[in-house]
């Protein structure tokens, strides 16, 4: 121990080792935050699985089966026989209009919040382009009597009412499942009447009451697609392949409108079998919770090494400038107090708002370290100095968390300022002949 009191470089080595050791519980805290976040996601999935998960409405589209004849060849290349195969023609609507509302509410699974919603939508449009000639398909091979209108719905548990289809003023009921999985894997379908004449147009309409959670998406299958949504949720996030053409977000909720042309996407109005995929064109809104405490806590935990470095540096300079010896165990205890701050933050943020949790955790940590520093050094000025540095540091990190877009800029300027202060403080220290000689009491 006498070597630590006189050999400053040995003391620096010990302090560096303590910082590295304290990175182990810091990493454990980060893992704890991720575990709590995973537990939150699991709780959301459990509730959503019973109510209705994130919903995607794909369609509607018309699917018509036809007979395709394929030649089977022998090993020598001659035709052995002709085989009939079932294939599908898919047609998208000329015009698609969707209008409706989303009514979200918060539910709880333990301490975790889950956003569920009820939605009501009116879907209508027109099919008019049934051009079989461009596919070189003989109409006698097309099974018009087995034509179906399909609507993809990602989670059928969310359907609240019996759905009916108005097809050219003829009413029919939807059945569960899709007639073919070429385009979507889950949904509903209804048989429709298609005439052989290509010039005939068909109007359709249906109403859907759909339960879901977290988000709602659509696909722009119309040659022109017009979608209008309103809701009383005040924190939406518009995501996917397209942003709204117009939107209004206020404390009373939001109203959004999308108007999308077939030229804006990468698939045509008709194709055979699974030639194209419509999934990459999905768009819609996420119903965000106002805060994400775990992500914020994890961001704060990334600065743990900064807290350790600056606090230990302060103690080290106190030893040099005030001629006081601080034992490595005392460094370690202060470091553990800094690490426990993050567990306090995560724990409080699960029950309080993040800002309040941050302030409360900071206050408790500062209180503990300030009184311990005073007890160790028996000096009020040193205790106030350490407390002041920690207050500035906690305020600095709090500012970075609030200003996400400017976090890198503010963080860089802050680190530059901190380095400048350390350089200024240590400018007159004679490192070559430096020794720590504590006062004898």
matplotlib code that plots the C-alpha trace (Angstrom):
import matplotlib.pyplot as plt

x = [0.0, 3.0, 3.9, 0.5, 1.0, 4.3, 4.3, 1.8, 2.1, 1.2, -1.8, -2.8, -2.5, -4.7, -7.3, -7.3, -7.8, -10.7, -12.4, -11.9, -13.4, -16.4, -17.1, -18.2, -21.2, -21.9, -22.2, -24.5, -26.7, -26.9, -27.9, -30.5, -32.0, -32.2, -33.8, -36.5, -37.1, -37.5, -39.9, -41.9, -42.0, -43.1, -45.9, -47.1, -47.1, -49.1, -51.8, -51.7, -52.0, -55.4, -56.7, -55.1, -51.6, -50.2, -52.5, -51.8, -54.6, -53.5, -55.9, -58.5, -57.5, -59.2, -57.8, -59.1, -57.9, -57.1, -55.7, -52.1, -50.9, -47.3, -45.4, -43.6, -40.4, -38.6, -34.8, -34.3, -36.2, -39.4, -42.8, -44.1, -47.4, -49.2, -50.0, -52.7, -51.7, -53.7, -52.5, -53.8, -54.4, -54.4, -56.0, -55.7, -58.4, -58.5, -59.5, -59.3, -60.6, -60.2, -61.5, -62.0, -60.9, -58.6, -59.6, -56.6, -56.5, -53.8, -53.9, -51.6, -49.8, -48.3, -46.4, -46.1, -48.3, -49.7, -51.4, -54.5, -57.0, -60.3, -60.7, -63.6, -62.9, -65.0, -63.3, -64.6, -63.3, -63.6, -62.2, -62.2, -59.0, -59.4, -57.2, -56.5, -55.0, -51.7, -51.1, -51.8, -54.4, -57.4, -60.6, -61.9, -59.2, -60.2, -62.6, -64.6, -67.1, -64.3, -63.3, -62.7, -62.1, -59.4, -58.4, -55.2, -55.5, -52.4, -54.2, -57.7, -58.4, -58.9, -62.1, -65.0, -68.0, -69.3, -68.0, -70.1, -69.2, -71.3, -70.2, -72.1, -75.0, -75.0, -74.3, -72.3, -70.4, -66.7, -65.1, -62.0, -58.8, -57.6, -58.1, -54.4, -51.3, -49.5, -49.9, -50.9, -50.9, -53.8, -57.0, -60.6, -62.2, -65.6, -66.7, -67.6, -69.1, -66.8, -68.0, -65.8, -66.1, -62.9, -64.6, -67.0, -66.3, -67.2, -67.7, -67.2, -67.5, -67.2, -66.9, -64.3, -64.2, -60.7, -58.9, -55.1, -52.2, -49.3, -49.6, -51.8, -50.6, -52.0, -50.9, -51.5, -53.0, -55.2, -54.1, -55.0, -55.1, -56.7, -56.5, -57.9, -57.4, -58.3, -57.6, -57.6, -54.0, -51.7, -48.3, -48.4, -45.4, -46.0, -43.8, -43.4, -42.8, -44.9, -45.5, -48.9, -49.6, -51.2, -51.4, -52.5, -51.3, -52.5, -53.3, -56.7, -55.3, -54.3, -55.8, -53.7, -54.3, -52.3, -52.8, -50.6, -50.4, -49.5, -46.4, -45.1, -44.7, -42.8, -45.5, -48.2, -52.0, -52.1, -49.8, -49.7, -49.1, -46.5, -44.6, -44.6, -44.7, -46.7, -45.1, -42.4, -45.0, -46.7, -47.2, -49.2, -48.9, -47.3, -49.2, -46.2, -46.2, -45.1, -41.8, -39.5, -37.8, -35.7, -34.1, -33.4, -32.0, -29.7, -28.4, -27.7, -25.8, -23.5, -22.0, -21.1, -17.4, -17.5, -18.9, -16.3, -13.4, -14.4, -15.2, -12.0, -10.0, -11.5, -10.5, -7.0, -6.5, -7.9, -5.2, -2.5, -3.6, -4.9, -2.3, -5.0, -4.7, -7.9, -7.8, -8.6, -11.5, -13.0, -12.6, -14.4, -17.3, -17.9, -17.7, -20.3, -22.6, -22.3, -23.2, -26.2, -27.5, -28.5, -30.4, -32.2, -33.0, -34.5, -36.4, -38.0, -38.7, -41.0, -43.3, -42.6, -42.0, -38.4, -37.5, -38.7, -36.9, -33.7, -33.8, -34.7, -31.9, -29.4, -30.4, -30.0, -26.6, -25.3, -26.5, -24.8, -21.5, -21.4, -21.7, -19.3, -16.7, -17.1, -16.6, -13.5, -11.8, -13.3, -13.4, -16.7, -15.0, -14.0, -17.4, -19.0, -16.5, -17.3, -21.0, -20.8, -18.9, -21.5, -24.4, -22.9, -22.3, -25.8, -27.3, -25.1, -26.2, -29.8, -29.5, -28.0, -30.9, -33.5, -31.9, -31.6, -30.9, -28.1, -26.8, -23.5, -22.8, -23.6, -21.7, -18.6, -18.6, -19.1, -16.2, -14.0, -14.8, -14.2, -10.8, -9.9, -10.8, -8.6, -5.7, -6.0, -6.2, -3.2, -1.0, 1.3, 1.7, 5.2, 4.5, 8.1, 8.7, 5.1, 4.5, 1.5, 2.5, -0.6, -0.7, -0.2, -3.0]
y = [0.0, 2.3, 1.9, 3.2, 6.3, 7.2, 5.7, 7.7, 5.5, 2.4, 4.3, 5.1, 1.5, 0.4, 3.0, 1.9, -1.7, -0.7, 1.0, -2.1, -4.3, -2.0, -2.3, -5.9, -4.9, -2.1, -4.7, -6.7, -3.7, -3.2, -6.9, -6.3, -3.5, -5.6, -8.5, -6.1, -4.8, -8.4, -9.1, -6.1, -7.3, -10.8, -9.3, -7.3, -10.4, -12.3, -9.7, -9.1, -12.8, -12.9, -9.6, -9.2, -8.5, -5.9, -5.9, -5.6, -5.3, -6.5, -6.2, -6.8, -8.7, -11.1, -14.6, -16.7, -20.3, -21.6, -24.8, -24.7, -27.5, -28.6, -31.1, -33.9, -35.1, -38.4, -38.7, -38.5, -35.2, -36.4, -35.5, -38.2, -36.7, -33.4, -32.7, -30.3, -28.0, -25.5, -22.0, -18.6, -15.3, -12.3, -8.9, -5.8, -3.1, 0.0, 2.1, 1.5, 3.7, 3.0, 5.3, 4.7, 5.3, 3.7, 3.8, 2.8, 2.2, 1.3, -2.1, -3.5, -6.8, -6.5, -3.2, -3.1, -1.0, -2.4, -0.4, -2.1, -0.7, -1.2, 0.0, 0.5, 0.7, 1.1, -0.4, 0.2, 0.4, -0.9, -3.8, -3.2, -4.6, -8.3, -8.7, -12.3, -11.9, -10.4, -13.7, -15.8, -17.8, -19.3, -18.2, -21.8, -22.8, -20.1, -21.2, -18.0, -19.7, -20.2, -16.5, -15.2, -11.8, -12.0, -9.6, -10.4, -9.9, -10.8, -11.8, -13.2, -13.2, -9.5, -9.7, -8.6, -9.1, -11.2, -9.7, -9.3, -8.2, -6.0, -7.0, -5.1, -4.8, -8.6, -9.4, -12.4, -13.5, -13.9, -17.2, -17.7, -18.2, -17.2, -19.1, -19.2, -18.3, -16.8, -13.2, -13.5, -16.4, -15.4, -13.6, -13.9, -14.6, -14.5, -16.0, -13.4, -13.5, -12.6, -12.5, -13.5, -10.1, -8.2, -4.8, -5.4, -3.4, -4.4, -2.3, -3.6, -2.5, -4.0, -2.9, -4.3, -4.0, -5.1, -5.4, -5.1, -3.8, -1.5, -0.8, -1.0, -1.3, -1.3, -2.2, 0.1, -2.5, 0.0, 1.6, 4.6, 4.0, 6.6, 5.9, 8.2, 7.4, 9.3, 8.5, 10.0, 8.8, 11.7, 10.0, 8.2, 7.3, 7.0, 4.3, 1.9, 2.6, 5.8, 8.8, 10.5, 13.2, 15.2, 14.7, 16.6, 15.6, 17.3, 16.6, 15.4, 12.8, 12.6, 12.6, 11.2, 10.7, 8.7, 8.9, 6.4, 5.6, 2.2, 4.0, 4.4, 0.6, -2.2, -4.6, -4.5, -4.7, -8.4, -11.4, -15.2, -17.2, -15.8, -13.7, -10.6, -9.7, -6.8, -6.9, -4.4, -1.7, -1.9, 1.4, 2.7, 3.9, 2.7, 3.8, 4.7, 5.0, 8.5, 7.1, 4.2, 4.0, 1.0, 2.5, 5.7, 3.8, 1.9, 5.1, 6.5, 3.3, 3.7, 6.7, 4.7, 4.7, 8.5, 8.7, 6.4, 8.1, 11.6, 10.7, 8.7, 11.5, 14.0, 11.8, 11.4, 15.1, 15.6, 13.2, 15.2, 18.7, 18.3, 15.8, 13.3, 9.5, 7.7, 3.9, 1.8, 0.2, 3.6, 4.2, 0.9, 1.7, 5.0, 3.3, 0.7, 3.6, 5.0, 1.6, 1.1, 4.4, 2.6, -0.1, 2.6, 4.3, 1.2, 0.2, 3.7, 4.2, 1.1, 2.9, 6.6, 8.8, 8.7, 12.2, 11.9, 8.6, 10.1, 13.0, 10.7, 8.2, 11.0, 12.7, 9.4, 8.6, 12.2, 12.1, 8.8, 9.8, 13.3, 12.0, 9.2, 11.6, 13.9, 11.0, 9.8, 13.1, 15.0, 18.0, 19.8, 21.5, 18.2, 16.7, 19.8, 19.6, 15.9, 16.6, 19.6, 17.6, 14.8, 17.3, 18.8, 15.3, 14.0, 17.2, 16.9, 13.3, 14.2, 17.0, 14.5, 12.1, 14.8, 16.1, 13.0, 14.8, 16.8, 14.2, 13.6, 17.3, 18.1, 15.1, 15.9, 19.5, 18.4, 15.9, 18.5, 20.9, 18.3, 17.4, 21.1, 21.5, 18.5, 19.8, 23.2, 21.7, 19.5, 22.0, 22.8, 19.4, 18.0, 14.5, 13.4, 14.1, 13.6, 11.7, 11.4, 12.1, 12.2, 14.4, 12.5, 12.8]
z = [0.0, 0.7, -3.0, -4.0, -1.9, -3.5, -7.0, -9.0, -12.1, -10.0, -8.8, -12.4, -13.3, -10.4, -11.3, -15.0, -13.8, -11.6, -14.6, -16.7, -13.9, -13.5, -17.2, -16.4, -14.2, -16.7, -19.5, -17.2, -16.7, -20.5, -20.8, -18.1, -20.1, -23.2, -21.2, -19.8, -23.3, -24.6, -21.7, -22.8, -26.4, -25.2, -23.1, -26.2, -28.3, -25.8, -25.6, -29.3, -30.1, -28.4, -29.7, -33.1, -34.1, -36.4, -39.4, -43.1, -45.6, -49.1, -51.9, -53.1, -56.2, -58.6, -59.0, -61.9, -62.5, -65.9, -67.5, -68.7, -70.9, -70.5, -72.7, -71.0, -72.9, -73.0, -72.4, -76.2, -76.4, -78.0, -76.6, -74.3, -73.3, -72.6, -68.9, -67.8, -64.9, -62.8, -63.0, -61.8, -63.4, -61.0, -61.8, -59.7, -59.5, -61.8, -58.8, -55.1, -52.3, -48.6, -45.9, -42.2, -38.7, -36.0, -32.3, -30.2, -26.5, -24.0, -22.2, -19.6, -19.1, -15.7, -15.8, -19.6, -21.8, -25.0, -27.8, -29.2, -31.7, -33.3, -36.9, -39.3, -43.0, -46.2, -49.2, -52.7, -56.3, -59.8, -61.8, -65.6, -67.3, -67.9, -70.9, -71.5, -74.9, -73.7, -71.8, -74.9, -73.1, -74.8, -73.0, -73.3, -70.8, -68.3, -65.4, -65.1, -62.8, -60.2, -60.1, -56.6, -55.1, -52.4, -49.6, -47.7, -43.9, -41.9, -38.7, -39.1, -35.4, -35.7, -37.8, -35.7, -37.9, -40.8, -44.0, -47.1, -50.6, -52.9, -56.4, -59.1, -56.7, -56.0, -52.3, -51.2, -48.1, -47.6, -46.7, -44.6, -46.5, -50.0, -53.1, -53.9, -51.9, -54.9, -53.6, -49.9, -47.5, -45.2, -45.9, -47.1, -50.4, -52.1, -55.4, -58.0, -61.5, -64.3, -67.9, -70.8, -72.4, -71.6, -71.8, -69.0, -65.7, -62.2, -59.1, -55.6, -52.0, -48.5, -44.9, -42.5, -38.7, -37.7, -34.4, -34.3, -32.3, -32.7, -36.5, -39.6, -43.2, -46.7, -50.2, -53.2, -55.6, -57.5, -60.7, -58.6, -54.8, -52.5, -48.7, -46.0, -42.3, -39.1, -35.5, -32.0, -31.5, -31.1, -31.7, -35.1, -37.1, -40.9, -42.3, -45.2, -48.9, -49.1, -46.8, -46.8, -49.4, -46.6, -42.9, -39.8, -36.4, -33.2, -29.6, -30.8, -33.1, -36.8, -40.3, -43.2, -46.9, -49.4, -53.2, -55.1, -58.8, -60.3, -61.7, -58.2, -57.5, -59.2, -60.3, -63.1, -62.9, -63.9, -63.9, -63.8, -60.6, -58.3, -60.8, -58.6, -54.9, -53.5, -50.0, -50.6, -51.4, -47.9, -46.1, -43.2, -39.6, -36.4, -33.2, -31.1, -27.3, -26.3, -24.7, -25.1, -21.8, -22.5, -25.6, -23.7, -20.7, -23.0, -24.6, -21.2, -20.2, -23.2, -21.4, -18.3, -19.1, -19.4, -15.9, -14.5, -16.3, -15.2, -11.6, -11.1, -12.8, -10.4, -7.4, -8.9, -9.3, -5.7, -4.5, -6.3, -5.7, -2.2, -1.0, 0.1, -0.3, -1.6, -1.3, -4.4, -2.5, -2.1, -5.9, -6.4, -4.1, -5.8, -9.2, -8.1, -7.0, -10.5, -12.0, -9.7, -11.1, -14.3, -12.5, -10.6, -13.8, -15.5, -12.4, -11.9, -15.6, -15.5, -13.1, -13.8, -16.8, -18.0, -17.2, -13.6, -13.3, -14.5, -12.1, -9.1, -9.9, -10.4, -7.1, -5.2, -6.7, -6.2, -2.5, -1.9, -3.5, -2.0, 1.5, 1.0, -0.5, 2.5, 4.9, 3.0, 2.5, 5.5, 3.2, 2.2, -0.8, -2.3, -1.8, -3.4, -6.3, -7.0, -6.7, -9.1, -11.7, -11.5, -11.7, -14.9, -16.3, -15.6, -17.0, -20.1, -20.7, -20.1, -22.7, -25.3, -24.7, -25.3, -28.5, -30.6, -33.9, -32.4, -30.0, -31.9, -32.2, -28.6, -27.4, -29.5, -28.2, -24.6, -24.8, -26.4, -23.5, -20.9, -22.4, -22.4, -18.7, -17.8, -19.9, -18.2, -14.7, -15.2, -17.1, -14.2, -12.7, -12.8, -13.8, -13.8, -10.1, -8.9, -5.6, -3.4, 0.2, 2.4, 5.4, 8.6, 11.1]

ax = plt.figure().add_subplot(projection="3d")
ax.plot(x, y, z, "-o")
ax.set_aspect("equal")
plt.show()
